Amino acid sequence: SQANVDIFSLGRTYSPSISGHIEQHFSLPPLTRRFSPEHGKRLLTSLFQGHQFDGIVHCAAHSSLSGCEKFPTDAYIANVDYSRALIHYALETDTYLCGISTDLVFDGNASPPKCGFTEITIPQPLSVYAKTKREMEEYFIEQKELRSIVLRTSLLYGSPRGQTGGPLQWILTALRENRAIPTFIDEWRTP
């Protein structure tokens, strides 16, 4: 932990920092229709006016599988359009960008390669959520001048954040309400 690190957050809702390091929160205006990367970049440039960041960790997403299937336009806005806007902002400001993707870009129809998945394993996304995250990955890859990395994770764990609280909140709520938890039946996951 570095005491001299300033952390800024950007989101639709404000969540106080557990560590107490957040210096400033930027509120993202809701956008209800698809938008161009250039429009999104202008929006971010306006929001971040006067700031220069060393790096951005882009971990926002519309990650509810059923929500993405039911509202695919919302999934594309959150997972593709906002990502493209951040990519264009990072390119213009020469900011390092880390994008968080998902292991769901793989279809699960075949056993994983002997040594696990690698950067050259061909994704086969099936769900709207996975397809939008894969489209985000491809856009990262296309930007040759972008200083970046994309990380494919299973589940992200931590304190509940955002509008739905994330996977742990869904599980806790279902358990409290004595409801079944729809989940994968052929997969081992671990934090």
C-alpha positions in Angstrom: 0.0 0.0 0.0 1.4 3.4 -1.0 0.4 6.4 1.0 1.1 8.8 -1.9 -1.4 7.2 -4.3 -4.5 9.2 -5.1 -7.5 7.2 -6.3 -10.4 8.7 -8.3 -13.6 6.8 -9.0 -16.0 7.1 -11.9 -19.5 5.6 -11.8 -23.2 6.0 -11.9 -23.4 5.9 -8.1 -20.9 6.9 -5.4 -19.6 4.3 -3.0 -17.3 5.5 -0.3 -13.8 4.0 -0.3 -13.1 1.4 2.3 -9.4 2.4 2.4 -10.2 6.1 2.6 -8.0 6.9 -0.4 -10.6 8.1 -2.8 -9.9 11.8 -3.4 -12.7 12.5 -5.9 -15.6 10.8 -7.4 -16.8 11.6 -11.0 -20.5 10.9 -11.7 -21.2 9.4 -15.0 -24.4 10.7 -16.7 -26.8 7.9 -17.7 -26.8 7.4 -21.5 -29.8 5.5 -22.8 -28.8 5.0 -26.4 -25.6 3.8 -28.2 -23.0 6.5 -28.7 -19.8 6.9 -30.6 -16.3 6.5 -29.1 -15.6 10.2 -30.0 -18.8 11.4 -28.1 -17.8 9.3 -25.1 -14.2 10.6 -25.2 -15.5 14.2 -25.2 -17.7 13.4 -22.2 -14.8 11.9 -20.3 -12.5 14.7 -21.2 -15.0 17.2 -19.9 -15.5 15.2 -16.7 -11.7 14.8 -16.0 -10.8 18.4 -17.0 -7.6 19.4 -15.2 -6.6 15.9 -14.2 -3.9 13.6 -15.6 -4.0 10.0 -14.5 -1.1 7.5 -14.5 -3.5 4.6 -15.1 -7.1 3.6 -15.4 -8.6 0.3 -14.2 -11.8 -0.2 -16.2 -13.8 -2.7 -14.1 -17.3 -1.4 -14.8 -19.7 -3.6 -16.6 -23.3 -4.6 -17.0 -22.5 -8.1 -15.7 -25.9 -9.6 -15.0 -26.3 -12.4 -17.4 -30.1 -12.3 -17.4 -30.1 -8.5 -17.5 -27.8 -8.5 -20.5 -30.0 -11.0 -22.3 -33.2 -9.1 -21.5 -31.7 -5.6 -22.3 -28.9 -6.2 -24.9 -28.7 -2.4 -25.8 -28.0 -1.6 -22.1 -25.3 -4.3 -22.2 -23.7 -2.8 -25.3 -23.8 0.7 -23.9 -22.1 -0.4 -20.6 -19.7 -3.0 -21.9 -18.8 -1.7 -25.4 -19.6 2.0 -25.8 -18.2 3.1 -22.4 -15.1 0.9 -23.0 -14.5 2.5 -26.4 -14.9 5.9 -24.8 -12.3 5.1 -22.2 -10.0 3.6 -24.8 -10.1 6.8 -26.9 -9.6 8.9 -23.7 -6.6 6.8 -22.8 -5.1 7.1 -26.3 -5.6 10.9 -26.4 -4.0 11.3 -22.9 -1.4 8.6 -23.1 -2.9 6.9 -20.0 -2.2 3.2 -19.3 -5.5 1.3 -19.4 -6.3 -2.0 -17.7 -9.6 -3.6 -18.9 -11.4 -6.3 -17.0 -13.0 -9.0 -19.1 -14.4 -12.4 -18.2 -13.7 -16.1 -18.6 -17.2 -16.4 -20.1 -15.7 -15.4 -23.5 -15.0 -19.1 -23.7 -18.1 -21.3 -24.4 -17.2 -24.1 -22.0 -18.0 -26.8 -24.6 -14.5 -28.2 -24.5 -12.1 -29.0 -21.8 -9.6 -26.3 -21.1 -6.2 -26.7 -22.7 -3.8 -28.8 -20.7 -1.9 -25.8 -19.4 -5.0 -23.6 -19.1 -6.1 -20.8 -21.4 -3.6 -18.4 -23.0 -3.8 -15.2 -25.0 -4.0 -17.3 -28.2 -6.9 -19.5 -27.1 -9.8 -18.6 -29.4 -12.8 -17.2 -27.5 -16.3 -18.5 -28.4 -18.7 -16.2 -26.4 -22.3 -17.4 -26.2 -24.2 -15.0 -24.0 -24.9 -11.3 -24.7 -22.7 -10.4 -21.7 -19.8 -12.5 -23.0 -20.2 -11.2 -26.6 -20.1 -7.6 -25.4 -17.0 -8.3 -23.2 -15.3 -10.0 -26.2 -16.1 -7.0 -28.4 -14.5 -4.8 -25.7 -11.4 -7.0 -25.8 -11.2 -6.8 -29.6 -11.4 -3.0 -29.5 -8.5 -3.0 -27.0 -6.4 -5.2 -29.3 -7.2 -3.1 -32.4 -5.7 0.0 -30.9 -2.0 -0.6 -31.5 -0.8 2.6 -29.9 -2.8 1.9 -26.7 -0.7 1.1 -23.6 -3.0 -1.5 -22.1 -3.8 -5.0 -20.8 -7.0 -7.0 -20.6 -7.5 -9.3 -17.7 -10.0 -12.2 -18.0 -11.3 -13.0 -14.5 -13.8 -15.4 -13.1 -15.7 -13.6 -10.4 -14.6 -10.4 -8.8 -14.9 -10.6 -5.0 -15.1 -7.8 -2.5 -17.5 -5.5 -0.7 -20.8 -4.9 -2.5 -20.5 -2.0 -4.9 -22.6 -0.5 -7.6 -26.3 -0.7 -8.2 -26.7 -4.5 -7.8 -23.8 -5.1 -5.4 -22.1 -7.7 -7.5 -22.0 -11.5 -7.2 -21.6 -11.8 -3.5 -24.6 -9.5 -2.9 -26.7 -11.6 -5.3 -25.7 -14.8 -3.4 -26.3 -13.3 0.0 -29.7 -11.9 -1.0 -30.8 -15.2 -2.4 -29.6 -17.1 0.7 -31.4 -14.6 3.0 -34.6 -15.0 1.0 -34.2 -18.8 0.9 -34.2 -18.8 -2.9 -32.2 -21.1 -5.2 -29.1 -19.6 -6.7 -28.9 -20.1 -10.5 -25.2 -20.8 -11.1 -22.9 -22.9 -13.2 -23.0 -26.7 -12.5 -19.9 -27.8 -14.3 -17.3 -25.4 -13.2 -15.0 -24.9 -10.2 -14.3 -21.3 -9.2 -12.2 -19.9 -6.5 -11.2 -16.5 -5.3 
